[in-house]
Amino acid sequence: MLSPDPLPSTRHIVVIGGGASGVLMTAHLLRHHDPSLRVTLIEKSRELGAGIAYGTSHPNHLLNVRAANMSAYPDDPDHFWRWVGEHSSVDCPDAQSFAPRRLYRDYLADLLSPHLVQRAGSRRLAIVNDEVTGVEERPEGLLVRFAGREPLQADTAILATGNEGPKLQPASWRFDGWFDAGPASFSPDAEVVIVGTGLTMADRVLSLLHAGHRGRITAISRRGLRPHGHRPVLAYRLDAADIPYGTGITYLTRWLKQLARQHQAAGGDWRSIVDGLRPYTQPLWRNLPHEARRRFLRHARAWWDIHRHRMAPAAAARLEAAREAGQLSIVAGRVAGFEPQDQGVLVRYIARTGTAEQQIHADAVFECRGRAADVTATDNPALRQLLADGVVRPDRLGLGLDVGEDCGVIHRDGAASQRIYAVGPITSGVFWEIVAVPDIRQQVAKLAGHLMQRRIAAT
């Protein structure tokens, strides 16, 4: 392992990944008006800000956060809402509404457009449409390798590779629930099975219904829990002194449930309690022992997710209507296997309340089990190379990369990098609540400030 300089320069920063995390990171770097700083954003597709979260073009796929809280900048909370007013007031009637995710993709891309204009013969931002295959640390800096072009030299690299869906074996009956696909491939009366009952399942059901699907839809997950919908509530005021830091998962769960029950008994809504806890979820996670984190992921995560990551009211109402009409069924159970047939596939599952295996003859299966749970199984060539070389290592839970408080990646030998950083969902094992824009914008703003301060110190 090469030892980088203790305080390397940051003249040229490369951001790897052009989804929400990468675009927000780039925007925050360029917000520091340093004319000598160059930023290169690398995204293999030609559409910025898309990624898994905002790649959809479906009009019924809405943000899960109100427009008022989706600004790219923590210190300018109305930025997104002002942009909506200038570009598409029809799609988002007020700041408390839930905008289409395709609109937010346009907003993300527009954050960078002013920086792509050449001024005085110098452009501070470059976009490279290619796939990064590796990042090599050298004494003088970094060498970023690509699939289809010459390597690029940089002083600092920031990994913003986002969420990764589960690996899928190709099959005519199987579809990736993270992307718009499927309805044109089978009859509107087809029997559909969805594996997973979270927010990705909700997107797929809404897509099917919007396309005029009439057939039965069965969604299966281990506990059969589905996300709740938002309501117009105010966050409950909690102070840091109220938070039971240093306790175990059992105590934390009891404390949260009791607080919610008390609030509801006084006429409030449990959503206020969950929203009030939001500023403290990252420090709570950081203070949990490793074994407590494991227990949370195994026993409590599903309940936390459906209460914390809620749906827009319109989406929740549409799903509930489909369930009440009998078209959508939510099943608690374990999928035992798939047996391809001449037409479609036989889905075998065991319900949570029984032991006998049951079967569904499906025409199509959508995989909606959420993001990959093991970063070492990634298909991303750059991450594979960095892991193999020991430049990065998985966090202890394997959810993403191990990073320090400043987002610098941790090498296999435990040393912290001062050249390579990571932001967004790839750091979820360390920060946990780092998949939504309100959390990511705080993280990237802090990292941008850190890098600029270090740059000033080095000059």
C-alpha positions, 0 to 999 in steps of 0.5 A: 500500500502506497502511503499518500502525502499527509496533506495532499492537494485537491486541485482536481477532484473526481466524483465517481457516480452521477446519481443523486449522491454524485450530483449533490457532491459535485454541486457542493464542491463547485459552490466553493468559488475557487477558480483553480479547482477542477471537478470531473464527474464520471457517470457511465450513462448520459443522464445525470441525477437518474440512478436507481432512485430518480431514473424512473419516468413514471408520473405516479412515482413520487418523492417520499419527502415533501418538496419543502425538504428536498433542497440540495443545500441545507442552508437554502431550504427553499432552493428546490421549491423555488426551482419548481416554481420556475420550471413545473408548478403543475407537477408540484402544487405546493411546498408540502406536496410530493413531486414526481421523482422524474422532476427531481431528476431534472432538478439535480441535472440542472444544478450542474448546468451553470458550471458547464458553461465555459468562462474565460477559457476555463471550465471548472466542471467536466462530465465523462460518460464512461465506466470507471474500472479502477482507481490506483493510488500513486505517490503523486496522486490517483490514476483513474482507469476507464473501460473505454478511454485513457486514464485520468489523473486526479488528486482526490476521488469521491465514490458516490456509487449509490444503491445497488440492487440484488443480482438477478439471473436472466430469465424471460419471466423475471424483471428487475423491480428497481427499473421501469420494465415488464408490463409490455412483456405480458398480458394485462390479465397476467398473474404477477408475483413481487418479491418484497413489500417495501417502497420498490414494491409500491413503485412496481404496483403503481406502474402496473396499475397505471399501465392498465394491469387487471391481473392479480398481484401478490407481494411476498416478504418475510414479515409482509410489512408495507410502508405507511403513508405520510400525513401532514404532521409536525415533528415532535420536539426532542432534545439530545438529552432526551435520547437514550444513547448507549442503551441496547436495541430492546430498551430503545425499541421500548422507549420509542414505542412508549413515546409514540403511545403517549403522544397518540394518547394525547391526540398526536400521530406516531409519525411526529415521533419518528420525524422528531427522532430523525436528527438523532438517528445517525449518532444513535447508530454510531453509539450502538455496539456492533452486536446491537446493530446486527440485532437491529438489522435482523429483528427491527429493521423491517419495522423501522423502515415502514415507519421511517420511509413512508409513501406519498399519500396519493401512492399509499391510497392507490395501493390500499384501494388495490388491496381492498379490491382484492387485486393486490395481496400482501403475504408474509412468507418465505419464497422457497424457489422458482420453477420455470414452466413452458409458460411463466414460472411456478413460485413456491413459498411458505407462509409465515403462519404455516409450514406447508408449501404453497404455489402460485403459477405466475406469468412474471416475477418482479424482484423488489428485495431492496439494495444489496446486503453485501458490498463484496458481491458488487458488480461495480468494477471499480469497487471490485478492484478497490476491494481486491487491492485493499484500498477500501474494505467493507464496513463490519456489517458488509452493507457498504464501505468502511469510512471515517467520520470525514468520509475518508475510506479505510484501507484493509490495514485500518489506515484512513485514506486522505485521497479517496472518500465515499458518500451516500448509500455506499456508507450506510453501514457506518452512518445508517440514515444516509439514503435520503436527500436530506441526509446526503446533502448534509454529508456532502456539504460537510465533506466539501467544506473539509476538502476546501479547508484542507486545500487552503491549509496546503497552499 
